[in-house]
């Protein structure tokens, strides 16, 4: 394997910016999905899965670049951790959309819109932060705001569970909806994990 001894930070930052932009595109499909009629969901699920594949390609590109690079802008384990956590974000959104489609879920509970709105806010912050990774110490607002959004998402998630288990729904419908909501909540957690990874990098670089 050929090892590059030239500084390679620029390429890493380009790829992280691409992943951030892809997360932004993915969350817009998710927003459209939750308000779309059932007959449009398979098409939107295909779009989401295509974006998940784009994210996978960028993730693999970073790992391959990491394997070829002798000099890296941050600790290698931090680059790997951040890359993996960014990949998790779209994986969970894709899973939520896929499950809702496969289960042929009807109208989603009202709180899902609120949860998706919080994911959209976290995605915007993440997409804006990724091109600025060269100066991680300047990203304090990013991880503080994402952590706040995750706390709000936890509250929405608990209210959704309370509604699902209020005894007004068929047990099978509850199981299907809970699977979908669980994946959305996991996406919120994944955004927080991304923010924590960036915070960790900033602490080491300060």
Secondary structure as GFF3:
##gff-version 3
##sequence-region A 1 206
A	DSSP	alpha_helix	9	35	.	.	.	ID=ss1
A	DSSP	three_ten_helix	38	40	.	.	.	ID=ss2
A	DSSP	alpha_helix	41	68	.	.	.	ID=ss3
A	DSSP	alpha_helix	76	102	.	.	.	ID=ss4
A	DSSP	alpha_helix	110	130	.	.	.	ID=ss5
A	DSSP	three_ten_helix	133	139	.	.	.	ID=ss6
A	DSSP	alpha_helix	140	164	.	.	.	ID=ss7
A	DSSP	alpha_helix	171	205	.	.	.	ID=ss8
###
